[in-house]
C-alpha cells in the first residue's frame, strides 16, 4: 500500500510539471495569436 502511494506521488510529480509546461505553452501561443490579430486589425 505504502509503495503504491509513493509510486502515485512520483507519477504525480512527473505529471504536474508537464501539465504546467503545456498550459504555459498554450497560453503563450494564444497570447501571440491575440497580438498578431490586433496587428492585423490595425494594419487594415
Helices and strands as residue ranges (DSSP letters): H 2-43
